[in-house]
Amino acid sequence: MVHAGARDWNRYAGAGGEALDADRLRRIARLVRLARLMDTAIRFPFLGVRFGADSVLGLVPVIGDASGALIGAYIINEARRLGLPPQKLAQMAGNVGMDAVLGSVPLLGDVFDLYFKSHRRNVQMILDHFGLDGEELKAARTF
């Protein structure tokens, strides 16, 4: 028996046809929020450039870039658990690797971090894989 308020989350499926239930949608919504925190949480008032915790942490030599890479590894692992194909996971790992390596260059790496948003890029790959947008994720948070 289906609860009267239950939503049919199975209509959202990835390129591989795997269905998304409410729990998986909540996990994706959590990744979206994490990527926003890491990459675009704060906006420079007059420049319009957004930055997040990854840019701030990147100011701390070695530890900052390593912590950003660990968050990136968490997002990739969640993508793996959600069923993204290996080629997309490899592309996501390349994004995190480039962010970690180029972001570690003093001064230039900090500027690079402002413009290359690896966490947002990777979460967007997850959203694209499942054909999701913001409305489905808002609904997942209220379910």
C-alpha positions as CSV (number, residue, x, y, z in Angstrom):
1,M,0.0,0.0,0.0
2,V,1.4,3.4,-0.9
3,H,1.0,6.3,1.5
4,A,-1.2,9.1,0.2
5,G,1.6,11.7,0.6
6,A,4.3,9.5,-1.0
7,R,6.0,10.7,-4.2
8,D,7.0,8.5,-7.1
9,W,10.8,9.1,-6.9
10,N,11.3,6.2,-9.3
11,R,10.5,8.4,-12.3
12,Y,14.0,10.0,-11.8
13,A,16.5,7.7,-13.3
14,G,20.1,8.0,-14.4
15,A,21.4,7.3,-17.9
16,G,21.8,3.7,-16.8
17,G,18.1,3.5,-15.9
18,E,18.7,3.1,-12.2
19,A,15.8,4.6,-10.2
20,L,16.2,7.2,-7.5
21,D,14.3,6.9,-4.2
22,A,13.8,9.6,-1.6
23,D,17.0,8.6,0.3
24,R,19.2,8.8,-2.8
25,L,17.6,12.2,-3.7
26,R,18.4,13.4,-0.2
27,R,22.0,12.3,-0.5
28,I,22.3,14.2,-3.8
29,A,20.7,17.3,-2.2
30,R,23.3,17.0,0.6
31,L,26.1,16.9,-2.0
32,V,24.7,20.0,-3.7
33,R,24.7,21.9,-0.3
34,L,28.3,20.7,0.4
35,A,29.5,21.9,-3.0
36,R,27.9,25.2,-2.5
37,L,29.5,25.6,0.9
38,M,32.9,24.6,-0.5
39,D,32.8,26.7,-3.8
40,T,30.2,29.5,-3.9
41,A,28.8,30.2,-0.4
42,I,30.0,33.8,-0.2
43,R,29.8,36.6,-2.8
44,F,32.2,39.5,-3.2
45,P,29.7,42.5,-3.1
46,F,31.0,44.6,-6.0
47,L,32.9,42.1,-8.1
48,G,30.2,39.4,-8.3
49,V,32.7,36.7,-7.8
50,R,31.6,33.9,-5.5
51,F,33.9,31.8,-3.3
52,G,33.6,29.2,-0.5
53,A,35.4,27.3,2.1
54,D,37.7,25.7,-0.4
55,S,39.1,29.1,-1.4
56,V,39.5,30.1,2.3
57,L,41.1,26.8,3.3
58,G,43.4,27.0,0.3
59,L,45.1,30.0,2.0
60,V,46.6,27.5,4.5
61,P,49.6,25.8,2.9
62,V,49.3,22.1,2.3
63,I,46.5,21.4,4.8
64,G,44.0,23.6,3.1
65,D,44.3,22.0,-0.3
66,A,44.4,18.6,1.2
67,S,41.2,19.2,3.0
68,G,39.5,20.4,-0.2
69,A,40.8,17.2,-1.9
70,L,39.3,15.1,0.9
71,I,35.9,16.7,0.4
72,G,36.3,16.1,-3.3
73,A,37.0,12.4,-2.6
74,Y,33.9,12.2,-0.5
75,I,31.8,13.6,-3.3
76,I,33.4,11.1,-5.8
77,N,32.7,8.2,-3.4
78,E,29.1,9.2,-3.1
79,A,28.8,9.4,-6.9
80,R,30.2,5.9,-7.0
81,R,27.7,4.7,-4.5
82,L,24.9,6.4,-6.5
83,G,26.0,4.4,-9.6
84,L,27.8,6.9,-11.8
85,P,29.9,5.1,-14.5
86,P,33.7,4.8,-14.2
87,Q,34.4,7.3,-16.9
88,K,32.5,10.0,-15.1
89,L,34.2,9.1,-11.8
90,A,37.5,9.4,-13.6
91,Q,36.6,12.8,-14.9
92,M,35.5,13.9,-11.4
93,A,38.8,12.7,-10.0
94,G,40.6,14.7,-12.7
95,N,38.7,17.8,-11.6
96,V,39.7,17.3,-7.9
97,G,43.3,16.5,-8.8
98,M,43.6,19.6,-10.9
99,D,42.1,21.7,-8.1
100,A,44.5,20.2,-5.6
101,V,47.6,20.5,-7.7
102,L,47.0,23.9,-9.3
103,G,45.4,25.2,-6.1
104,S,48.6,24.4,-4.1
105,V,50.7,26.9,-6.2
106,P,51.3,29.9,-3.9
107,L,49.2,33.0,-4.8
108,L,48.3,31.8,-8.3
109,G,46.6,28.8,-6.8
110,D,44.4,31.0,-4.7
111,V,43.3,32.9,-7.7
112,F,42.7,29.6,-9.5
113,D,40.5,28.4,-6.6
114,L,38.2,31.4,-7.1
115,Y,37.4,30.4,-10.7
116,F,37.8,26.6,-10.9
117,K,35.0,25.2,-8.8
118,S,35.7,21.4,-8.8
119,H,33.1,20.5,-6.3
120,R,30.3,22.3,-8.1
121,R,31.5,20.8,-11.4
122,N,31.4,17.3,-10.0
123,V,28.0,17.7,-8.4
124,Q,26.7,19.1,-11.6
125,M,27.9,15.9,-13.3
126,I,25.8,13.9,-10.8
127,L,22.8,16.1,-11.4
128,D,23.2,15.7,-15.2
129,H,23.6,12.0,-15.0
130,F,20.2,11.7,-13.2
131,G,18.5,14.5,-15.2
132,L,17.8,16.4,-12.0
133,D,17.4,20.1,-11.3
134,G,16.8,22.3,-8.3
135,E,13.0,21.6,-8.0
136,E,13.4,17.9,-7.5
137,L,16.0,18.4,-4.9
138,K,13.8,21.0,-3.0
139,A,11.1,18.4,-3.0
140,A,13.4,15.7,-1.7
141,R,14.3,17.9,1.3
142,T,10.6,18.3,2.3
143,F,9.7,14.6,1.8
